[in-house]
């Protein structure tokens, strides 16, 4: 199977308006949050890593190592999450038309890891389920794997609707892996200060 991941879809394209600065470039353990996500994807068993940038694209792209990834600029980022999903998946299928699955990630989960991404891949292979997402304990969320049978639905998402909508519509086809640290994301200055306090 050809497993592919696109990295940091929603958060790398958003404006970080609540934070007041590009969250992608916030530092944690000596790396930017976006670089943490990229490194996790590169170190996994996925074949391709695609970064989707929108707001602040020029500033963000100049601060990360892009040597092993493909970058897409989402000029429709103000539409919301769906535009980043479509842009990233389009690029992935252009690079690798035979791709079997895609993994969507965001850039504001500081505890993302290659092992977690590999767990999504291995769980899909073991169960045959078309959707593998993460269980935070009280809710589910990214990173999440979608098999190619759902690519058409992903390409028809609109507005500020993420892939969670498709998972909700296919509840019986979803399996999860535990990622309790996934509930820690960075949307506000207070979130970031709390994260630094945990270090």
Protein Blocks (a to p, Z undefined) as FASTA:
>chain_A
ZZdddehkllmmmnolmnopafklpceehiafklmmmmmmmmmmbfbdcdddfehklmmm
mmccfklcccdddfklmnommlmmmmmmmmmmmmmmmbfbdcdddfklfkbcfklmmmmm
mmmmmnopabdcddehjaccddddddfklmmmmmmgghjbdfklmmmmmmmlcccdddfk
lmpccfbfklmmmmmmmZZ
